[in-house]
Amino acid sequence: MFKYFKLLGIFWKFSVLRELEYRANFLTNAFMSVFWLFWGIIGTTIFFAHSDTLGGWTYEQVLVVLGLYTMFLGIMEAFFRPNITEMIEQVRVGTFDFVLVKPVNAQFYASFHSLTMWRLADVVAGAGLILYALRAMGLTPTPMQWLAFALLLAVALILVYCIWLGMMTMSFWFVKIDNFAELFYAFYETGRFPISVYSGLLRAFLTFVIPIAFITTFPASALMALLDPMELLIGLGLAFLLLGFTNRLWRFAVRSYASASS
């Protein structure tokens, strides 16, 4: 386990040094990242100028959801998208052989070896928005609420990783899978708002099929004492099942890989 943490440090240190070669570009991108968060806040503010609630949630409560949405957007863009983009190209041209022969788990290397550092500005800005909204509501979460929030953050990280890993494995059978990522982002846009905004089959779909609710709404509910304990249990079970399934899918996909030497 220590070996993998050490490797992560090496991988990400190299990525950071590479990006800092162009510091003006880094600062500009980080600024634009924060700008889009403010743009989202403006849109939410305009809506609440004409309504007191959105799906039963107040303005500050929706800001917590928006903060989580921004955090996980940053996580996906910083940690997952650069790796899936590189792997698609490696599989397409047959150079994924060099990943498979490395003395490290291929899934680990393919998933985490690259980092887009400036997208971490989204993570910081989203966390700041959450703290601001909690303060504006005068809420101080209890230790149990923080624990539930931390568990649901872990669930959300696992679910997001599994979704991206699932898309990554599709590259072994399809030449271009960019549309899969764009389709996921289209659904992820719904995470800007509480899941209670949606109803019927769409709400069930965004909870259990593409579990956006577990990424934004449920962690926000945990901080504000609105969480049903069953939602936490379902999230833990869903994360466990999806992690096992995507790991098996990855192993099967690797066996289907037509390498450059075959």
CYANA upper distance limits for C-alpha pairs under 8 A (distance plus 0.5 A):
  1 MET  CA      5 PHE  CA      7.16
  2 PHE  CA      6 LYS  CA      6.68
  3 LYS  CA      7 LEU  CA      6.72
  4 TYR  CA      8 LEU  CA      6.62
  5 PHE  CA      9 GLY  CA      6.87
  6 LYS  CA     10 ILE  CA      6.94
  7 LEU  CA     11 PHE  CA      6.58
  8 LEU  CA     12 TRP  CA      6.52
  8 LEU  CA    112 PHE  CA      7.77
  8 LEU  CA    113 HIS  CA      7.45
  9 GLY  CA     13 LYS  CA      6.37
 10 ILE  CA     14 PHE  CA      6.78
 11 PHE  CA     15 SER  CA      6.92
 11 PHE  CA    112 PHE  CA      8.43
 11 PHE  CA    113 HIS  CA      5.74
 11 PHE  CA    114 SER  CA      6.93
 11 PHE  CA    115 LEU  CA      8.45
 12 TRP  CA     16 VAL  CA      6.57
 12 TRP  CA    113 HIS  CA      7.50
 12 TRP  CA    114 SER  CA      6.93
 12 TRP  CA    115 LEU  CA      6.38
 13 LYS  CA     17 LEU  CA      6.69
 14 PHE  CA     18 ARG  CA      6.63
 15 SER  CA     19 GLU  CA      6.82
 15 SER  CA    114 SER  CA      6.68
 15 SER  CA    115 LEU  CA      6.16
 15 SER  CA    116 THR  CA      7.60
 15 SER  CA    117 MET  CA      7.93
 16 VAL  CA     20 LEU  CA      6.62
 16 VAL  CA    115 LEU  CA      7.92
 16 VAL  CA    116 THR  CA      8.21
 16 VAL  CA    117 MET  CA      6.62
 17 LEU  CA     21 GLU  CA      7.07
 18 ARG  CA     22 TYR  CA      8.46
 19 GLU  CA     23 ARG  CA      7.61
 19 GLU  CA     26 PHE  CA      7.26
 19 GLU  CA    116 THR  CA      8.28
 19 GLU  CA    117 MET  CA      7.79
 20 LEU  CA     26 PHE  CA      7.38
 22 TYR  CA     26 PHE  CA      6.85
 23 ARG  CA     27 LEU  CA      6.62
 24 ALA  CA     28 THR  CA      6.57
 25 ASN  CA     29 ASN  CA      6.61
 26 PHE  CA     30 ALA  CA      6.67
 26 PHE  CA    118 TRP  CA      6.42
 27 LEU  CA     31 PHE  CA      6.59
 27 LEU  CA    118 TRP  CA      8.07
 28 THR  CA     32 MET  CA      6.76
 29 ASN  CA     33 SER  CA      6.66
 29 ASN  CA    118 TRP  CA      6.99
 29 ASN  CA    119 ARG  CA      8.39
 30 ALA  CA     34 VAL  CA      7.00
 30 ALA  CA    118 TRP  CA      5.75
 30 ALA  CA    119 ARG  CA      7.14
 30 ALA  CA    121 ALA  CA      6.20
 30 ALA  CA    122 ASP  CA      8.42
 31 PHE  CA     35 PHE  CA      6.62
 32 MET  CA     36 TRP  CA      6.79
 33 SER  CA     37 LEU  CA      7.30
 33 SER  CA    119 ARG  CA      7.56
 33 SER  CA    121 ALA  CA      7.11
 33 SER  CA    122 ASP  CA      6.54
 34 VAL  CA     38 PHE  CA      7.02
 34 VAL  CA    121 ALA  CA      7.32
 34 VAL  CA    122 ASP  CA      6.94
 34 VAL  CA    125 ALA  CA      6.99
 35 PHE  CA     39 TRP  CA      6.74
 36 TRP  CA     40 GLY  CA      6.76
 37 LEU  CA     41 ILE  CA      6.84
 37 LEU  CA     70 THR  CA      7.55
 37 LEU  CA    122 ASP  CA      8.35
 37 LEU  CA    125 ALA  CA      8.12
 37 LEU  CA    126 GLY  CA      8.34
 38 PHE  CA     42 ILE  CA      6.68
 39 TRP  CA     43 GLY  CA      6.86
 40 GLY  CA     44 THR  CA      6.79
 40 GLY  CA     66 LEU  CA      8.30
 41 ILE  CA     45 THR  CA      6.56
 41 ILE  CA     63 LEU  CA      7.91
 41 ILE  CA     66 LEU  CA      8.45
 42 ILE  CA     46 ILE  CA      6.67
 43 GLY  CA     47 PHE  CA      6.89
 44 THR  CA     48 PHE  CA      6.86
 44 THR  CA     59 TYR  CA      8.16
 44 THR  CA     63 LEU  CA      8.48
 45 THR  CA     49 ALA  CA      6.75
 45 THR  CA     59 TYR  CA      8.05
 46 ILE  CA     50 HIS  CA      7.73
 47 PHE  CA     51 SER  CA      6.99
 48 PHE  CA     52 ASP  CA      6.33
 48 PHE  CA     53 THR  CA      7.52
 48 PHE  CA     54 LEU  CA      8.46
 48 PHE  CA     59 TYR  CA      7.04
 52 ASP  CA     58 THR  CA      7.02
 52 ASP  CA     59 TYR  CA      7.94
 53 THR  CA     57 TRP  CA      5.64
 53 THR  CA     58 THR  CA      5.28
 53 THR  CA     59 TYR  CA      7.24
 54 LEU  CA     58 THR  CA      7.04
 54 LEU  CA     59 TYR  CA      8.27
 54 LEU  CA     62 VAL  CA      8.21
 54 LEU  CA    194 PRO  CA      8.35
 54 LEU  CA    197 VAL  CA      7.29
 55 GLY  CA    194 PRO  CA      7.29
 55 GLY  CA    195 ILE  CA      8.38
 55 GLY  CA    196 SER  CA      5.64
 55 GLY  CA    197 VAL  CA      4.92
 55 GLY  CA    198 TYR  CA      8.46
 56 GLY  CA    196 SER  CA      7.81
 57 TRP  CA     61 GLN  CA      6.34
 57 TRP  CA     62 VAL  CA      6.75
 57 TRP  CA    194 PRO  CA      7.98
 58 THR  CA     62 VAL  CA      6.73
 59 TYR  CA     63 LEU  CA      6.87
 60 GLU  CA     64 VAL  CA      7.10
 60 GLU  CA    133 ALA  CA      5.67
 60 GLU  CA    134 LEU  CA      7.93
 60 GLU  CA    136 ALA  CA      7.54
 60 GLU  CA    137 MET  CA      7.17
 61 GLN  CA     65 VAL  CA      7.25
 61 GLN  CA    133 ALA  CA      7.52
 61 GLN  CA    220 ALA  CA      8.26
 62 VAL  CA     66 LEU  CA      6.67
 62 VAL  CA    193 PHE  CA      7.14
 62 VAL  CA    194 PRO  CA      7.36
 63 LEU  CA     67 GLY  CA      6.52
 63 LEU  CA    129 LEU  CA      7.43
 63 LEU  CA    130 ILE  CA      7.33
 63 LEU  CA    133 ALA  CA      6.68
 64 VAL  CA     68 LEU  CA      6.88
 64 VAL  CA    129 LEU  CA      7.32
 64 VAL  CA    130 ILE  CA      5.23
 64 VAL  CA    133 ALA  CA      6.61
 64 VAL  CA    134 LEU  CA      8.07
 64 VAL  CA    220 ALA  CA      6.50
 65 VAL  CA     69 TYR  CA      6.65
 65 VAL  CA    130 ILE  CA      8.43
 65 VAL  CA    191 GLY  CA      8.11
 65 VAL  CA    192 ARG  CA      6.93
 65 VAL  CA    193 PHE  CA      7.04
 65 VAL  CA    194 PRO  CA      7.15
 65 VAL  CA    216 THR  CA      5.97
 65 VAL  CA    217 THR  CA      6.39
 65 VAL  CA    220 ALA  CA      6.30
 66 LEU  CA     70 THR  CA      6.67
 66 LEU  CA    126 GLY  CA      7.97
 66 LEU  CA    191 GLY  CA      8.25
 66 LEU  CA    192 ARG  CA      5.70
 66 LEU  CA    193 PHE  CA      7.53
 66 LEU  CA    216 THR  CA      8.21
 67 GLY  CA     71 MET  CA      6.66
 67 GLY  CA    125 ALA  CA      8.05
 67 GLY  CA    126 GLY  CA      4.55
 67 GLY  CA    127 ALA  CA      6.65
 67 GLY  CA    128 GLY  CA      8.17
 67 GLY  CA    129 LEU  CA      5.86
 67 GLY  CA    130 ILE  CA      5.84
 68 LEU  CA     72 PHE  CA      6.73
 68 LEU  CA    126 GLY  CA      6.53
 68 LEU  CA    127 ALA  CA      7.77
 68 LEU  CA    130 ILE  CA      7.87
 68 LEU  CA    215 ILE  CA      7.93
 68 LEU  CA    216 THR  CA      5.82
 68 LEU  CA    220 ALA  CA      7.96
 69 TYR  CA     73 LEU  CA      6.61
 69 TYR  CA    126 GLY  CA      8.02
 69 TYR  CA    191 GLY  CA      6.53
 69 TYR  CA    192 ARG  CA      6.31
 69 TYR  CA    215 ILE  CA      8.00
 69 TYR  CA    216 THR  CA      6.24
 70 THR  CA     74 GLY  CA      6.72
 70 THR  CA    122 ASP  CA      6.29
 70 THR  CA    123 VAL  CA      7.09
 70 THR  CA    125 ALA  CA      8.11
 70 THR  CA    126 GLY  CA      5.63
 71 MET  CA     75 ILE  CA      6.84
 71 MET  CA    122 ASP  CA      6.08
 71 MET  CA    123 VAL  CA      4.54
 71 MET  CA    124 VAL  CA      7.70
 71 MET  CA    125 ALA  CA      7.92
 71 MET  CA    126 GLY  CA      5.33
 71 MET  CA    127 ALA  CA      7.19
 72 PHE  CA     76 MET  CA      6.54
 72 PHE  CA    123 VAL  CA      7.47
 72 PHE  CA    215 ILE  CA      8.09
 73 LEU  CA     77 GLU  CA      6.66
 73 LEU  CA    122 ASP  CA      7.64
 73 LEU  CA    123 VAL  CA      8.34
 74 GLY  CA     78 ALA  CA      6.27
 74 GLY  CA    119 ARG  CA      5.62
 74 GLY  CA    120 LEU  CA      6.18
 74 GLY  CA    121 ALA  CA      7.71
 74 GLY  CA    122 ASP  CA      5.24
 74 GLY  CA    123 VAL  CA      5.85
 75 ILE  CA     79 PHE  CA      6.27
 75 ILE  CA     80 PHE  CA      7.85
 75 ILE  CA    119 ARG  CA      7.87
 75 ILE  CA    120 LEU  CA      7.42
 75 ILE  CA    122 ASP  CA      8.42
 75 ILE  CA    123 VAL  CA      7.22
 76 MET  CA     80 PHE  CA      5.49
 76 MET  CA     81 ARG  CA      6.56
 76 MET  CA    160 VAL  CA      8.07
 77 GLU  CA     81 ARG  CA      5.65
 77 GLU  CA     82 PRO  CA      7.57
 77 GLU  CA    116 THR  CA      7.55
 77 GLU  CA    119 ARG  CA      6.74
 78 ALA  CA     82 PRO  CA      7.62
 78 ALA  CA    115 LEU  CA      5.90
 78 ALA  CA    116 THR  CA      4.93
 78 ALA  CA    117 MET  CA      6.58
 78 ALA  CA    118 TRP  CA      7.97
 78 ALA  CA    119 ARG  CA      5.64
 78 ALA  CA    120 LEU  CA      6.85
 79 PHE  CA     83 ASN  CA      7.59
 79 PHE  CA    111 SER  CA      8.47
 79 PHE  CA    112 PHE  CA      6.96
 79 PHE  CA    114 SER  CA      7.29
 79 PHE  CA    115 LEU  CA      5.70
 79 PHE  CA    116 THR  CA      7.19
 80 PHE  CA     84 ILE  CA      6.73
 80 PHE  CA    111 SER  CA      7.17
 80 PHE  CA    112 PHE  CA      7.66
 80 PHE  CA    161 TYR  CA      7.92
 80 PHE  CA    164 TRP  CA      7.29
 81 ARG  CA     85 THR  CA      6.54
 81 ARG  CA    164 TRP  CA      8.48
 82 PRO  CA     86 GLU  CA      6.76
 82 PRO  CA    114 SER  CA      6.85
 82 PRO  CA    115 LEU  CA      7.29
 82 PRO  CA    116 THR  CA      7.42
 83 ASN  CA     87 MET  CA      6.59
 83 ASN  CA    110 ALA  CA      6.81
 83 ASN  CA    111 SER  CA      6.30
 83 ASN  CA    112 PHE  CA      7.12
 83 ASN  CA    113 HIS  CA      7.48
 83 ASN  CA    114 SER  CA      6.31
 83 ASN  CA    115 LEU  CA      8.36
 84 ILE  CA     88 ILE  CA      6.62
 84 ILE  CA    110 ALA  CA      8.11
 84 ILE  CA    111 SER  CA      7.71
 84 ILE  CA    164 TRP  CA      8.06
 84 ILE  CA    168 MET  CA      6.17
 85 THR  CA     89 GLU  CA      7.15
 86 GLU  CA     90 GLN  CA      6.76
 87 MET  CA     91 VAL  CA      6.61
 87 MET  CA     96 PHE  CA      7.73
 87 MET  CA    110 ALA  CA      7.15
 87 MET  CA    168 MET  CA      7.92
 88 ILE  CA     92 ARG  CA      6.60
 88 ILE  CA    168 MET  CA      7.73
 88 ILE  CA    171 SER  CA      6.15
 88 ILE  CA    175 VAL  CA      8.44
 88 ILE  CA    176 LYS  CA      7.98
 88 ILE  CA    177 ILE  CA      8.24
 89 GLU  CA     93 VAL  CA      6.73
 90 GLN  CA     94 GLY  CA      6.28
 90 GLN  CA     95 THR  CA      5.32
 90 GLN  CA     96 PHE  CA      5.36
 91 VAL  CA     95 THR  CA      6.78
 91 VAL  CA     96 PHE  CA      5.79
 91 VAL  CA    171 SER  CA      7.30
 91 VAL  CA    172 PHE  CA      7.12
 91 VAL  CA    257 TYR  CA      8.36
 91 VAL  CA    259 SER  CA      8.31
 92 ARG  CA    171 SER  CA      8.25
 92 ARG  CA    175 VAL  CA      6.80
 93 VAL  CA    260 ALA  CA      8.07
 94 GLY  CA    258 ALA  CA      8.01
 94 GLY  CA    259 SER  CA      5.74
 94 GLY  CA    260 ALA  CA      5.01
 95 THR  CA     99 VAL  CA      8.33
 95 THR  CA    259 SER  CA      7.90
 95 THR  CA    260 ALA  CA      7.14
 96 PHE  CA    100 LEU  CA      7.09
 96 PHE  CA    259 SER  CA      7.66
 97 ASP  CA    101 VAL  CA      6.83
 97 ASP  CA    259 SER  CA      6.66
 97 ASP  CA    260 ALA  CA      7.66
 98 PHE  CA    102 LYS  CA      7.02
 99 VAL  CA    106 ALA  CA      6.57
 99 VAL  CA    109 TYR  CA      7.83
 99 VAL  CA    110 ALA  CA      7.82
100 LEU  CA    106 ALA  CA      6.10
102 LYS  CA    106 ALA  CA      7.99
104 VAL  CA    108 PHE  CA      8.08
104 VAL  CA    109 TYR  CA      7.50
105 ASN  CA    109 TYR  CA      6.81
106 ALA  CA    110 ALA  CA      6.44
107 GLN  CA    111 SER  CA      6.47
107 GLN  CA    250 TRP  CA      8.05
108 PHE  CA    112 PHE  CA      6.60
108 PHE  CA    113 HIS  CA      8.32
109 TYR  CA    113 HIS  CA      5.83
111 SER  CA    165 LEU  CA      7.96
116 THR  CA    120 LEU  CA      8.25
119 ARG  CA    123 VAL  CA      7.89
120 LEU  CA    124 VAL  CA      6.95
121 ALA  CA    125 ALA  CA      6.48
122 ASP  CA    126 GLY  CA      6.36
123 VAL  CA    127 ALA  CA      6.68
124 VAL  CA    128 GLY  CA      6.67
125 ALA  CA    129 LEU  CA      6.72
126 GLY  CA    130 ILE  CA      6.86
127 ALA  CA    131 LEU  CA      6.88
128 GLY  CA    132 TYR  CA      6.65
129 LEU  CA    133 ALA  CA      6.61
130 ILE  CA    134 LEU  CA      6.73
131 LEU  CA    135 ARG  CA      6.68
132 TYR  CA    136 ALA  CA      6.62
133 ALA  CA    137 MET  CA      6.77
134 LEU  CA    138 GLY  CA      6.68
134 LEU  CA    139 LEU  CA      5.76
134 LEU  CA    140 THR  CA      7.66
135 ARG  CA    139 LEU  CA      6.53
135 ARG  CA    140 THR  CA      8.18
139 LEU  CA    224 MET  CA      7.93
141 PRO  CA    145 GLN  CA      6.12
141 PRO  CA    146 TRP  CA      6.81
141 PRO  CA    223 LEU  CA      6.32
141 PRO  CA    224 MET  CA      7.40
141 PRO  CA    225 ALA  CA      8.33
142 THR  CA    146 TRP  CA      6.80
143 PRO  CA    147 LEU  CA      6.62
144 MET  CA    148 ALA  CA      6.68
145 GLN  CA    149 PHE  CA      6.55
145 GLN  CA    222 ALA  CA      6.18
145 GLN  CA    223 LEU  CA      6.08
145 GLN  CA    224 MET  CA      8.27
145 GLN  CA    225 ALA  CA      7.31
146 TRP  CA    150 ALA  CA      6.54
146 TRP  CA    222 ALA  CA      7.97
146 TRP  CA    223 LEU  CA      7.00
147 LEU  CA    151 LEU  CA      6.69
148 ALA  CA    152 LEU  CA      6.65
148 ALA  CA    219 PRO  CA      8.21
148 ALA  CA    222 ALA  CA      6.44
148 ALA  CA    223 LEU  CA      8.43
148 ALA  CA    232 LEU  CA      7.97
149 PHE  CA    153 LEU  CA      6.59
149 PHE  CA    219 PRO  CA      5.70
149 PHE  CA    220 ALA  CA      7.99
149 PHE  CA    222 ALA  CA      5.78
149 PHE  CA    223 LEU  CA      6.64
150 ALA  CA    154 ALA  CA      6.79
151 LEU  CA    155 VAL  CA      6.72
151 LEU  CA    232 LEU  CA      8.45
152 LEU  CA    156 ALA  CA      6.47
152 LEU  CA    214 PHE  CA      7.61
152 LEU  CA    215 ILE  CA      8.27
152 LEU  CA    218 PHE  CA      7.78
152 LEU  CA    219 PRO  CA      5.97
152 LEU  CA    232 LEU  CA      7.29
152 LEU  CA    235 GLY  CA      7.73
152 LEU  CA    236 LEU  CA      8.34
153 LEU  CA    157 LEU  CA      6.63
153 LEU  CA    215 ILE  CA      7.79
153 LEU  CA    219 PRO  CA      7.00
154 ALA  CA    158 ILE  CA      6.74
155 VAL  CA    159 LEU  CA      6.64
155 VAL  CA    214 PHE  CA      7.89
155 VAL  CA    215 ILE  CA      8.36
155 VAL  CA    235 GLY  CA      6.78
155 VAL  CA    236 LEU  CA      6.60
155 VAL  CA    239 ALA  CA      6.25
156 ALA  CA    160 VAL  CA      6.53
156 ALA  CA    214 PHE  CA      6.39
156 ALA  CA    215 ILE  CA      5.20
156 ALA  CA    239 ALA  CA      8.45
157 LEU  CA    161 TYR  CA      6.55
157 LEU  CA    215 ILE  CA      8.30
158 ILE  CA    162 CYS  CA      6.53
158 ILE  CA    239 ALA  CA      6.53
158 ILE  CA    243 LEU  CA      7.52
159 LEU  CA    163 ILE  CA      6.68
159 LEU  CA    211 PRO  CA      8.01
159 LEU  CA    215 ILE  CA      8.45
159 LEU  CA    239 ALA  CA      6.26
159 LEU  CA    242 LEU  CA      7.66
159 LEU  CA    243 LEU  CA      8.14
160 VAL  CA    164 TRP  CA      6.83
160 VAL  CA    215 ILE  CA      8.39
161 TYR  CA    165 LEU  CA      6.46
162 CYS  CA    166 GLY  CA      6.44
162 CYS  CA    242 LEU  CA      7.05
162 CYS  CA    243 LEU  CA      6.51
162 CYS  CA    246 THR  CA      6.61
163 ILE  CA    167 MET  CA      6.86
164 TRP  CA    168 MET  CA      6.53
164 TRP  CA    181 ALA  CA      8.48
165 LEU  CA    169 THR  CA      6.77
165 LEU  CA    246 THR  CA      7.30
165 LEU  CA    250 TRP  CA      8.23
166 GLY  CA    170 MET  CA      7.23
166 GLY  CA    246 THR  CA      6.48
166 GLY  CA    249 LEU  CA      7.99
166 GLY  CA    250 TRP  CA      8.13
167 MET  CA    171 SER  CA      7.87
167 MET  CA    177 ILE  CA      7.91
167 MET  CA    180 PHE  CA      7.12
167 MET  CA    181 ALA  CA      7.64
169 THR  CA    173 TRP  CA      8.47
169 THR  CA    249 LEU  CA      7.84
169 THR  CA    250 TRP  CA      6.43
169 THR  CA    253 ALA  CA      6.56
170 MET  CA    174 PHE  CA      6.54
170 MET  CA    177 ILE  CA      7.40
170 MET  CA    253 ALA  CA      8.37
171 SER  CA    175 VAL  CA      6.71
171 SER  CA    176 LYS  CA      7.34
171 SER  CA    177 ILE  CA      6.75
172 PHE  CA    253 ALA  CA      6.69
172 PHE  CA    254 VAL  CA      7.92
172 PHE  CA    256 SER  CA      7.36
172 PHE  CA    257 TYR  CA      6.32
173 TRP  CA    256 SER  CA      8.48
177 ILE  CA    181 ALA  CA      7.62
178 ASP  CA    182 GLU  CA      6.92
179 ASN  CA    183 LEU  CA      6.46
180 PHE  CA    184 PHE  CA      6.78
181 ALA  CA    185 TYR  CA      6.77
182 GLU  CA    186 ALA  CA      6.72
183 LEU  CA    187 PHE  CA      7.07
184 PHE  CA    188 TYR  CA      6.54
185 TYR  CA    189 GLU  CA      6.72
186 ALA  CA    190 THR  CA      8.11
187 PHE  CA    191 GLY  CA      8.26
187 PHE  CA    206 LEU  CA      8.49
187 PHE  CA    210 ILE  CA      8.29
187 PHE  CA    212 ILE  CA      8.35
188 TYR  CA    192 ARG  CA      8.42
188 TYR  CA    212 ILE  CA      6.92
190 THR  CA    212 ILE  CA      8.10
191 GLY  CA    195 ILE  CA      7.97
191 GLY  CA    212 ILE  CA      6.39
191 GLY  CA    213 ALA  CA      7.43
191 GLY  CA    215 ILE  CA      8.15
191 GLY  CA    216 THR  CA      6.52
191 GLY  CA    217 THR  CA      7.93
192 ARG  CA    216 THR  CA      8.25
193 PHE  CA    197 VAL  CA      7.38
193 PHE  CA    217 THR  CA      8.20
194 PRO  CA    213 ALA  CA      8.14
194 PRO  CA    216 THR  CA      8.10
194 PRO  CA    217 THR  CA      5.79
195 ILE  CA    203 ARG  CA      7.07
195 ILE  CA    206 LEU  CA      8.27
195 ILE  CA    213 ALA  CA      6.37
195 ILE  CA    217 THR  CA      6.64
196 SER  CA    203 ARG  CA      8.09
198 TYR  CA    202 LEU  CA      6.90
198 TYR  CA    203 ARG  CA      5.69
199 SER  CA    203 ARG  CA      5.43
199 SER  CA    204 ALA  CA      8.33
200 GLY  CA    204 ALA  CA      7.09
201 LEU  CA    205 PHE  CA      6.48
202 LEU  CA    206 LEU  CA      6.64
203 ARG  CA    207 THR  CA      6.72
204 ALA  CA    208 PHE  CA      6.50
204 ALA  CA    209 VAL  CA      8.01
205 PHE  CA    209 VAL  CA      5.44
205 PHE  CA    210 ILE  CA      6.71
205 PHE  CA    211 PRO  CA      7.93
206 LEU  CA    210 ILE  CA      5.59
206 LEU  CA    211 PRO  CA      5.61
206 LEU  CA    212 ILE  CA      5.84
206 LEU  CA    213 ALA  CA      6.69
207 THR  CA    211 PRO  CA      4.85
207 THR  CA    212 ILE  CA      6.53
207 THR  CA    213 ALA  CA      5.64
207 THR  CA    214 PHE  CA      7.36
211 PRO  CA    215 ILE  CA      7.56
212 ILE  CA    216 THR  CA      7.10
212 ILE  CA    217 THR  CA      8.35
213 ALA  CA    217 THR  CA      5.50
213 ALA  CA    218 PHE  CA      6.51
214 PHE  CA    218 PHE  CA      5.73
214 PHE  CA    219 PRO  CA      7.32
214 PHE  CA    235 GLY  CA      7.18
215 ILE  CA    219 PRO  CA      7.34
216 THR  CA    220 ALA  CA      6.78
217 THR  CA    221 SER  CA      6.65
218 PHE  CA    222 ALA  CA      6.77
218 PHE  CA    227 LEU  CA      7.06
218 PHE  CA    231 GLU  CA      7.95
218 PHE  CA    232 LEU  CA      8.50
219 PRO  CA    223 LEU  CA      7.22
220 ALA  CA    224 MET  CA      7.12
221 SER  CA    225 ALA  CA      6.58
221 SER  CA    226 LEU  CA      5.14
221 SER  CA    227 LEU  CA      5.37
222 ALA  CA    226 LEU  CA      6.53
222 ALA  CA    227 LEU  CA      5.45
227 LEU  CA    231 GLU  CA      7.53
227 LEU  CA    232 LEU  CA      8.32
228 ASP  CA    232 LEU  CA      7.67
229 PRO  CA    233 LEU  CA      7.05
230 MET  CA    234 ILE  CA      6.55
231 GLU  CA    235 GLY  CA      6.55
232 LEU  CA    236 LEU  CA      6.76
233 LEU  CA    237 GLY  CA      6.72
234 ILE  CA    238 LEU  CA      6.47
235 GLY  CA    239 ALA  CA      6.56
236 LEU  CA    240 PHE  CA      6.73
237 GLY  CA    241 LEU  CA      6.70
238 LEU  CA    242 LEU  CA      6.49
239 ALA  CA    243 LEU  CA      6.48
240 PHE  CA    244 GLY  CA      6.86
241 LEU  CA    245 PHE  CA      6.68
242 LEU  CA    246 THR  CA      6.54
243 LEU  CA    247 ASN  CA      6.66
244 GLY  CA    248 ARG  CA      6.89
245 PHE  CA    249 LEU  CA      6.66
246 THR  CA    250 TRP  CA      6.52
247 ASN  CA    251 ARG  CA      6.91
248 ARG  CA    252 PHE  CA      6.75
249 LEU  CA    253 ALA  CA      6.54
250 TRP  CA    254 VAL  CA      6.66
251 ARG  CA    255 ARG  CA      7.04
252 PHE  CA    256 SER  CA      7.14
253 ALA  CA    257 TYR  CA      7.04
258 ALA  CA    262 SER  CA      6.66
